[in-house]
Amino acid sequence: MLIADDQEMVRTGFRLILDTQPDIEVIAEAADGAACVEAARRLRPDVCLVDVRMPKLDGLDVTRILAGPDAVDPLRVVVVTTFDQDDYVYGALQGGACGFLLKDAGPGLLVEAVRAAARGDALVSPSVTVRLLERLGQHTGPLPGTDGGGFTQPLTDREMDVVRLVARGRTNQEICQELHVSLGTVKTHLGSVQTKLDVRNRVEIAAWAWETGAVRSR
C-alpha cells in the first residue's frame, strides 16, 4: 500500500502500525498530492491511504484522479484527516474513496479500514457514519451508482433488513448478531444488494438507503 501525508511523523506512525500486520506491506510514501498520484499510477498499490490537506494536490483531488468516475483503472483510496468536516467526508466518497477515517480513530480501525479497502469493501469512522449518511440524503447530487432508485430487481425483505443496518453503520458481525444469521449469509445478501442497486460498496448501499427514505433519522 501507499501512504500520502505531508507530515513525516504521521507517515512514520502509519507505517509503523501497518507494517506490523502480516498481510499489509507499505511499498511507498508521498509527501504531497502530485507525488502520490505519480507513485500510485506507477506502483499500482492495492490501497492508497491519503490525507485531505496536502500541497500541490489535496486529498480530495487525488481521490478523484485515482478512484473517481473518470479514472480509467481506478484504485482503492482511503482518506484520512484530522478534521471532522462533512464536506470533506462527502467530497471524498463522491470522489470514489472507499473509506474515510479520522486520524484519532486508533490503530485497530486504521488496519480494519485498509483491509476493508483491499477486499473491495468500505469503512467510515463510526463517529461520522450515521451523521454523514443522514446528510447524504439532503444532497441533490447522489454518489456514483446511487441514483435514488430505478433498479429492476426489488430487494427482498431480508435484504432490506441488511440495508437498513448497513445504513446505521453496523459491521457485518453486528448484522449477524442482530439478524441471527451467519457471516456468509450477510455477505451473500450484501453481494445481491450491490448487484441489484448497481453500487460498489456498503457506503453506497447506505447512501441509497438514506436518499430513498429506506431508513430515517430516529
N, C-alpha and C positions, 0 to 999 in steps of 0.2 A: 504494500500500500504506500501511498504518498501523503506526506503531511505538509500543509502550507499554512504558515503563520509568520507575521513579520517580527514576532518576538522569539529570539533564540531560546530563551528559557522555557517558553511554552512548548516549542517544538521538542526540546530535550525531554521535558516532562512527559509529553505524549509518547515519545519514542520509548522511554524507559518503561512506561506502563504496557505498551502494546508489544514490545519485543520480548517481554516475559511470557507471552502467550505462545503455546506450542504451534498454534495454527495461524499465527499472524506474523508477517515479516515486513518491516518498514524498509522499502528499497530506495526512497528518495525523500528529500526535503526541499522546500522552496520558501523564500523569504518575501516574495511578492506575487501578485496575481499573474503577471505575464510569465514569470519563470514557472509558475505552477502549470499553466496551460501548455507551455513548451514541453515540460517534463512529462506531463500526463499523456500528451499525444505521442511522445517518443517511447515511453516505457509501458504504456497501457496497464497501469496498476489495476487490481481488482476493485480497490476502493480509494477515493481521494478524500482526505479529511481537510476541510477548507475553512479558514477563518473568514468572518464577514469583512472586517476592516483591514485592508492591505493596500500597499502602494501600487501604483500603475493600473491594476485592475482590482476592484473589490471582489469579495467572495460571491456576491450575487451575480456579477458579470461572468466570473469564472464558471459558476454553476450553469448559467445559461449557455455558455460556449461549449462546455464539456457534456452537459446532460440534457439540455433543452430540446424543444421540439425540432429545431433546425440542425441539431447535431447529427452528422451522418452515421457515426458509430458511437452512440452515447456511452459514457462511463457512469459509474455509480459514485455519487458525491454525497458526503455527509457534511453539513455546515455546522460549525461551532462558533459560539460568540459569548462574550461577557454580557451582552446587552439583551435583556428580555423585552424585545420590542415586536409587536405584532406585525409591523410592516416588514421587518427582517424575516420573520418566520414565513409569512405568506409569500414574500418575494422569492425566498429560497425554494419553497415547494412548487411554486408556479414555474420557477426556472428549471425544475426537473430533479431537485435534490430528493434523495430517498431517506434522509434523516436530518434532524435538527437538534442540536444539543447545546445547553448552556455549559460554560466551562467549569461551573461548580457542581456539575451533575454527579461527579465522582468516577473513580476508575472503573467500577463494575459496569456502569451504564455506558461509558465510553467503549469498552470492549464489546458489550452487547450490541451497540449501535453499528460498530464496524462489522461484526459477524452477521447482523441482520442485512446490512447492505450487500455483503459478499454473496449471500444466498438469494438476493433479489427481493428481500423484504424491506420494511421501513420501520424506523423508530424515531419518535419525537419525545423530547424530555417531558416526563409526566407533568411537571409544573406548568407547562404551557399547552398540553394536548387538548383538553376539553375546551379551554377558553379560545384557543386558536380555531378549533373546528366549529364552535358556535359562531365565530365571526366569519368563517368562510361562507356560511350561508347568507351573510349580509352583503357579500361582494356580488357585483353584477357579472363579473367575468370568472367563470369556473376554472378550476385547474384542468390541465390537459387530460382528456379522457373522461371528464365528469361533466357531461352536458345536461345534467338535470333530468335524465330520463331518456326515452327513445329506444330502449333496448327491446328486443323482440321476445326474449325468453323471460317470463316472470320468475322472480325469486320464490323459492319455497318458504313456508313458514319458518322452518329451522334455519334456512339461510338468512332470513330477515332477523332472526334472533341473534345470529352471529354478527351480522352487520351492525346492529344496534350496540352490541357490546364492544365491537371494534371502535365505533364512534365515541364510546365513553372512555376510550384509552386503555381497555383491558388487553393484557397479553394473551397469547394463545393458551398458556397454562391456566390463567384465571378464567378464560372462557370455558375450558374443560371442566373446571370446578363448578362454575355457575350453572352450566347446562348438563352436567353429569354425563359427559361423553369423553371419548378418548382423544388424545392429541392428534392421532391420524385422522379422525373424523372431522375435527376442527379444520385441519389443513385441507382436507377434501372439500369442505364447504367453502373455504376461502378461495380455493382454486376455481371452483364453479362460479362463485360470485364475480371474481375478476374476469372470467370469460364472458359471462352474461352482461356485465356492465361495461366491458371493454376498458378496464382500468389496469394500471401497472402494479399497484401495491396497496397495502392496507391504509395508507394515508389517503389515497384517492377514494378508496371504499368509504372511509369515514367522511370525507368531504362530500361525497354523493349523498350520504345519509342526512347530513345537516342541510345541504342545499335543497333536497326534495322534501324535507319535513318528516323523513322516516324516523328521526329521533329529534327530540326537542329539549330545550333547557328545562331544568327542573325548578 
